[in-house]
């Protein structure tokens, strides 16, 4: 038996039993003509192979998803033309399903889940049309000359799901429009190579690869190729661009594991397949004590690094595109680029772009979620004149995100930030904990949890949560907010030296802006007895936000317990911040 990745086309006649019952001889003759005159030639022309016929249906295998879908469309168009030409006969129509997945070849037969899913898709396909899996559509979008409609998620009999599917109803062929659509980036995690002399370490390399695939699959904004597909390359010397083309991915992650005595070195490299250049590379040296603890730690660390590095690369690609060519995905990425700049001018641009992304693709849950965060960002930085209204808009966007996809951790992250600003601390904590449960490597959720724990008076837990961020995502745009929140927790705890150290670290980070760093620094300096320096910091904070005052801070940073901000506010009062 041989395993391989293949595109499977499953076709079946609509209402075949009734046709046979009405006129068996005529139906069988017409079917014979269809097989010989239409199906066999078109499958061969599109580089496929029919491996099973069942009288009223057929299964064919293709090396390319594009070939399979082009064949499916050509079959339906040819059948439609044939039906139009024949007068006085009942039309014979087909349903066609196309799937891309792992198959097992046994002689001339083909088995496996890839075949089973294709057959289930065929059963759910429209008469005269084609139904594809989400993975197939991601490979063929813009390449097959017809428009596929997002048909949402469906359940397939005896198949774990649900499945997101795309439908073509057999209408006149036309190119897919760029505006209003979204092409997710995709990544393949190749099996990590065992560089150790001990072949028994193979399980560690395989385990890491599998766990990284699982971890990345929890992130909703990009597609991750399944293990069964990527592990077909195990033990091979691979060309990254060839692998990326075969799997239809934009990024490839590869790595190795080497053990020497009780030490293990793991390397990982993220490669942009379009250029062949490294987006990110790192190695990790660890003592081998508990193999499962080591595997979990390395997995979480790598997953935490890959996601923001991919996001940064996607933002750079989006920002280089012409404005008039922006689709939903590019609007989303460009919106994030402006949002993470943390300036008042860019804030409005981010809102406009993220709103546009949700208008172009209303089902884009993560765009709705980060639109919510953009509203939150404006309020926490003190920019809008109507913060309550912005929080209401943010809440609506977050609820829409979770309505679309209640497994998207970004949705829970976003709604958790709004709950905190509205003073619903327990709801905020629950939402952020849910985000972390869905994706333990989600560094921004760890920061959000640390901030609401700070305002809830749980300072030790807050500081521990903030300290998880940098190891997961050392170049995260939110990092400065993490360090200044840690400093605020230290101020509230009376840990002055630690607060000053975290403030100093914040000031060295590239995106540290707004009134926050100066205000927290002023409070720490007061606690350290350095009053003149504290006054200078307060004036710097007011220069960033002229409406800054004691009452503003008390109102805009609600604490769970009355007086929860008193150490911070008392220090700022001494430094000269007006009431």
ZALODO-731251 format. One line per 4 residues: number of its first residue (from 1); for each residue x, y, z of C-alpha. Coordinates in steps of 0.05 Angstrom, whole numbers, padded with zeros to 5 digits. Layout:
<recs>
NUM = X Y Z  ...
</recs>
This chain:
<recs>
1 = 00000 00000 00000  00023 00071 -00016  00002 00135 00019  00000 00201 -00018
5 = -00036 00267 -00023  -00087 00271 -00079  -00147 00309 -00104  -00208 00264 -00109
9 = -00268 00278 -00155  -00332 00242 -00138  -00390 00245 -00187  -00459 00215 -00184
13 = -00524 00219 -00225  -00582 00257 -00194  -00644 00213 -00187  -00613 00153 -00222
17 = -00662 00102 -00193  -00722 00140 -00221  -00688 00146 -00290  -00676 00070 -00292
21 = -00746 00056 -00268  -00775 00099 -00323  -00733 00070 -00380  -00677 00023 -00360
25 = -00650 00007 -00429  -00648 00080 -00453  -00617 00104 -00388  -00562 00052 -00389
29 = -00545 00069 -00462  -00543 00143 -00448  -00498 00131 -00388  -00451 00089 -00430
33 = -00446 00146 -00481  -00433 00197 -00425  -00376 00156 -00397  -00343 00145 -00464
37 = -00356 00212 -00497  -00351 00260 -00438  -00323 00232 -00373  -00264 00190 -00396
41 = -00237 00242 -00445  -00244 00301 -00397  -00212 00264 -00339  -00154 00244 -00383
45 = -00148 00314 -00412  -00142 00342 -00342  -00087 00293 -00321  -00133 00249 -00279
49 = -00149 00175 -00273  -00216 00143 -00261  -00205 00088 -00210  -00276 00067 -00197
53 = -00343 00068 -00233  -00410 00047 -00203  -00459 00052 -00261  -00488 00118 -00236
57 = -00423 00149 -00211  -00348 00151 -00214  -00287 00168 -00172  -00225 00199 -00203
61 = -00156 00217 -00176  -00115 00279 -00194  -00046 00302 -00172  -00071 00375 -00170
65 = -00132 00407 -00139  -00134 00456 -00198  -00137 00398 -00248  -00192 00364 -00208
69 = -00236 00427 -00203  -00224 00446 -00276  -00245 00376 -00295  -00308 00380 -00252
73 = -00328 00447 -00283  -00314 00421 -00354  -00355 00358 -00340  -00415 00398 -00316
77 = -00411 00447 -00374  -00406 00389 -00424  -00465 00352 -00393  -00506 00416 -00394
81 = -00490 00427 -00468  -00509 00355 -00483  -00575 00361 -00447  -00591 00425 -00486
85 = -00578 00390 -00552  -00622 00329 -00539  -00696 00341 -00546  -00750 00296 -00518
89 = -00705 00262 -00466  -00702 00271 -00391  -00638 00309 -00373  -00584 00269 -00338
93 = -00551 00314 -00286  -00492 00300 -00240  -00470 00324 -00172  -00395 00330 -00162
97 = -00353 00336 -00099  -00279 00350 -00097  -00233 00339 -00038  -00158 00343 -00026
101 = -00131 00295 00025  -00090 00235 00045  -00105 00171 00006  -00081 00099 00007
105 = -00067 00067 -00061  -00076 -00009 -00063  -00063 -00034 -00133  -00109 00006 -00179
109 = -00157 00022 -00123  -00155 00084 -00079  -00180 00085 -00007  -00177 00131 00053
113 = -00210 00191 00085  -00194 00235 00026  -00239 00190 -00017  -00294 00186 00037
117 = -00298 00261 00045  -00302 00271 -00031  -00360 00222 -00034  -00397 00259 00023
121 = -00385 00326 -00011  -00415 00298 -00075  -00478 00277 -00038  -00486 00349 -00012
125 = -00469 00383 -00079  -00521 00421 -00120  -00550 00387 -00181  -00508 00407 -00241
129 = -00456 00439 -00195  -00394 00426 -00154  -00380 00426 -00079  -00308 00431 -00053
133 = -00275 00430 00014  -00245 00494 00042  -00175 00466 00030  -00190 00454 -00043
137 = -00218 00524 -00052  -00156 00555 -00021  -00115 00520 -00075  -00158 00538 -00135
141 = -00185 00608 -00120  -00175 00654 -00180  -00146 00596 -00222  -00206 00560 -00250
145 = -00249 00614 -00282  -00313 00604 -00242  -00340 00635 -00178  -00346 00590 -00117
149 = -00393 00615 -00063  -00377 00605 00011  -00431 00554 00032  -00412 00557 00106
153 = -00400 00497 00150  -00436 00431 00141  -00435 00363 00175  -00416 00302 00132
157 = -00443 00234 00150  -00394 00192 00190  -00339 00244 00182  -00312 00286 00240
161 = -00328 00359 00225  -00360 00407 00213  -00330 00424 00145  -00328 00492 00112
165 = -00348 00482 00039  -00352 00523 -00025  -00405 00515 -00079  -00410 00528 -00154
169 = -00481 00521 -00179  -00463 00511 -00252  -00476 00583 -00273  -00439 00617 -00330
173 = -00364 00617 -00318  -00334 00682 -00296  -00270 00702 -00259  -00272 00707 -00184
177 = -00272 00779 -00161  -00216 00801 -00115  -00256 00851 -00075  -00299 00820 -00022
181 = -00259 00755 -00018  -00204 00733 00028  -00148 00685 00015  -00120 00658 00080
185 = -00045 00648 00084  -00025 00576 00096  00032 00539 00128  00061 00468 00125
189 = 00101 00440 00183  00150 00390 00156  00170 00331 00201  00228 00353 00245
193 = 00292 00317 00229  00325 00272 00281  00398 00292 00281  00416 00247 00339
197 = 00455 00183 00332  00400 00148 00372  00342 00128 00327  00298 00123 00388
201 = 00297 00199 00389  00255 00197 00327  00193 00198 00370  00214 00265 00400
205 = 00223 00296 00331  00156 00268 00307  00121 00288 00371  00145 00360 00365
209 = 00122 00364 00293  00053 00337 00310  00044 00382 00371  00065 00444 00331
213 = 00014 00427 00277  -00039 00419 00331  -00018 00484 00365  -00018 00524 00300
217 = -00085 00495 00281  -00116 00532 00340  -00100 00599 00307  -00158 00616 00262
221 = -00131 00667 00213  -00087 00619 00173  -00093 00548 00146  -00049 00492 00171
225 = -00035 00431 00128  -00054 00365 00162  -00001 00318 00189  -00020 00263 00140
229 = 00001 00308 00082  00065 00337 00110  00091 00271 00138  00094 00243 00067
233 = 00159 00283 00062  00190 00249 00123  00261 00226 00111  00267 00263 00045
237 = 00315 00319 00026  00263 00370 00005  00263 00432 -00038  00221 00483 00001
241 = 00192 00517 -00061  00172 00450 -00091  00139 00427 -00026  00102 00493 -00020
245 = 00077 00487 -00092  00054 00415 -00081  00018 00431 -00017  -00006 00500 -00039
249 = 00023 00538 00020  00054 00606 00030  00099 00588 00089  00138 00526 00110
253 = 00165 00510 00179  00222 00460 00184  00267 00441 00241  00312 00389 00273
257 = 00324 00356 00340  00393 00335 00366  00407 00301 00432  00475 00295 00465
261 = 00475 00263 00533  00422 00298 00575  00418 00360 00531  00372 00371 00472
265 = 00378 00425 00418  00317 00441 00376  00322 00487 00315  00265 00516 00276
269 = 00262 00559 00213  00201 00594 00183  00209 00605 00108  00168 00648 00060
273 = 00161 00600 00003  00149 00655 -00049  00219 00682 -00038  00255 00624 -00005
277 = 00278 00673 00050  00277 00659 00124  00223 00698 00161  00248 00674 00228
281 = 00298 00623 00256  00316 00603 00326  00347 00547 00366  00331 00523 00436
285 = 00378 00487 00484  00345 00449 00541  00361 00398 00595  00324 00333 00583
289 = 00288 00315 00648  00215 00300 00632  00207 00287 00558  00134 00308 00556
293 = 00147 00373 00595  00203 00389 00546  00159 00374 00486  00103 00418 00514
297 = 00150 00476 00529  00185 00476 00462  00119 00468 00425  00087 00527 00461
301 = 00149 00570 00450  00153 00555 00375  00079 00564 00363  00081 00630 00401
305 = 00137 00654 00356  00111 00630 00289  00043 00665 00292  00068 00737 00304
309 = 00125 00728 00254  00075 00705 00200  00029 00763 00219  00086 00813 00213
313 = 00105 00785 00144  00032 00789 00121  00026 00862 00146  00088 00881 00106
317 = 00060 00850 00043  -00007 00885 00053  00024 00954 00065  00062 00949 -00001
321 = -00001 00938 -00042  -00038 00994 -00078  -00099 01019 -00040  -00147 01007 -00098
325 = -00128 00933 -00101  -00142 00917 -00028  -00186 00857 -00014  -00213 00836 00055
329 = -00148 00802 00075  -00104 00861 00054  -00151 00911 00089  -00147 00869 00152
333 = -00071 00865 00151  -00062 00938 00134  -00111 00955 00190  -00068 00916 00239
337 = -00006 00951 00214  -00037 01019 00231  -00066 00994 00296  00000 00969 00323
341 = 00033 01036 00308  -00003 01063 00371  -00013 01134 00346  -00076 01176 00344
345 = -00069 01187 00269  -00060 01113 00253  -00117 01094 00300  -00171 01122 00255
349 = -00139 01090 00194  -00140 01023 00229  -00214 01030 00246  -00231 01048 00174
353 = -00191 00989 00145  -00216 00938 00194  -00288 00960 00183  -00276 00954 00109
357 = -00249 00883 00118  -00313 00862 00154  -00356 00894 00100  -00319 00858 00044
361 = -00322 00792 00082  -00377 00792 00135  -00357 00722 00157  -00285 00742 00174
365 = -00288 00731 00250  -00218 00753 00267  -00227 00819 00230  -00288 00833 00273
369 = -00248 00814 00335  -00190 00860 00320  -00238 00915 00301  -00263 00908 00372
373 = -00192 00913 00398  -00180 00976 00357  -00239 01008 00391  -00211 00985 00458
377 = -00142 01011 00440  -00169 01081 00427  -00205 01083 00494  -00146 01057 00535
381 = -00100 01107 00502  -00150 01164 00516  -00162 01186 00444  -00238 01186 00431
385 = -00283 01240 00460  -00339 01189 00468  -00304 01128 00501  -00370 01096 00523
389 = -00395 01095 00451  -00329 01065 00427  -00335 01010 00479  -00405 00995 00456
393 = -00381 00990 00384  -00324 00946 00406  -00372 00901 00444  -00416 00894 00383
397 = -00356 00875 00340  -00332 00823 00390  -00400 00792 00396  -00405 00787 00321
401 = -00337 00753 00319  -00358 00701 00369  -00425 00691 00334  -00387 00674 00270
405 = -00335 00629 00305  -00341 00614 00379  -00274 00577 00377  -00232 00638 00355
409 = -00188 00658 00414  -00181 00729 00386  -00256 00739 00396  -00251 00721 00470
413 = -00188 00764 00477  -00225 00824 00447  -00288 00817 00487  -00247 00808 00550
417 = -00214 00876 00540  -00281 00910 00532  -00309 00876 00594  -00249 00902 00634
421 = -00259 00973 00611  -00333 00968 00628  -00316 00944 00699  -00339 00872 00689
425 = -00275 00842 00716  -00299 00770 00727  -00328 00767 00656  -00263 00795 00630
429 = -00221 00743 00666  -00265 00687 00643  -00261 00709 00570  -00186 00717 00571
433 = -00176 00651 00605  -00219 00620 00550  -00175 00652 00497  -00114 00622 00530
437 = -00148 00554 00536  -00162 00555 00461  -00091 00578 00445  -00040 00573 00503
441 = 00012 00608 00460  -00032 00671 00449  00015 00722 00481  -00034 00780 00475
445 = -00086 00743 00515  -00034 00731 00570  -00023 00807 00571  -00097 00822 00573
449 = -00106 00774 00631  -00048 00806 00668  -00080 00875 00661  -00149 00855 00687
453 = -00117 00816 00744  -00079 00880 00761  -00144 00920 00764  -00174 00863 00805
457 = -00120 00868 00858  -00091 00799 00843  -00021 00828 00833  00023 00766 00839
461 = -00020 00730 00787  -00019 00792 00744  00056 00797 00743  00064 00723 00729
465 = 00016 00729 00670  00053 00789 00641  00120 00752 00647  00094 00697 00601
469 = 00088 00745 00542  00159 00760 00521  00183 00686 00519  00124 00671 00473
473 = 00130 00732 00429  00192 00774 00440  00177 00819 00380  00103 00827 00393
477 = 00077 00898 00380  00039 00894 00446  00102 00880 00486  00110 00952 00512
481 = 00039 00948 00541  00059 00884 00576  00120 00914 00610  00085 00978 00631
485 = 00027 00938 00660  00077 00897 00700  00107 00963 00725  00037 00987 00745
489 = 00025 00922 00784  00092 00934 00819  00072 01005 00837  00006 00980 00867
493 = 00045 00927 00906  00096 00978 00931  00154 00942 00896  00188 01006 00875
497 = 00255 00980 00847  00220 00928 00804  00171 00981 00779  00229 01026 00757
501 = 00264 00968 00723  00202 00951 00683  00191 01025 00666  00262 01030 00640
505 = 00251 00968 00598  00187 00998 00570  00222 01062 00550  00271 01022 00507
509 = 00217 00988 00467  00201 01017 00398  00125 01025 00404  00123 01054 00475
513 = 00080 01116 00466  00023 01156 00495  00015 01177 00567  00021 01108 00599
517 = 00097 01100 00605  00107 01171 00632  00050 01166 00683  00072 01099 00711
521 = 00144 01122 00713  00123 01185 00752  00087 01142 00804  00147 01096 00812
525 = 00194 01156 00819  00150 01186 00874  00152 01120 00911  00228 01121 00904
529 = 00231 01192 00933  00254 01224 00867  00201 01278 00866  00233 01327 00816
533 = 00241 01272 00764  00170 01250 00778  00143 01320 00763  00179 01319 00696
537 = 00148 01252 00679  00079 01278 00697  00088 01337 00650  00110 01290 00595
541 = 00047 01248 00606  00002 01310 00603  00037 01331 00538  00015 01265 00509
545 = -00056 01270 00535  -00076 01341 00557  -00141 01317 00590  -00102 01271 00637
549 = -00121 01279 00710  -00133 01239 00773  -00208 01236 00760  -00196 01214 00688
553 = -00153 01156 00710  -00201 01135 00765  -00258 01135 00715  -00222 01103 00656
557 = -00188 01046 00695  -00243 01015 00737  -00218 00970 00793  -00256 00912 00823
561 = -00248 00938 00894  -00258 01011 00913  -00191 01046 00920  -00155 00994 00880
565 = -00114 01047 00843  -00100 01090 00905  -00024 01077 00909  -00018 01097 00836
569 = -00064 01158 00841  -00035 01182 00907  00035 01181 00877  00013 01219 00815
573 = -00022 01270 00858  00043 01282 00894  00078 01290 00827  00031 01345 00808
577 = -00023 01312 00766  -00085 01355 00772  -00149 01329 00803
</recs>
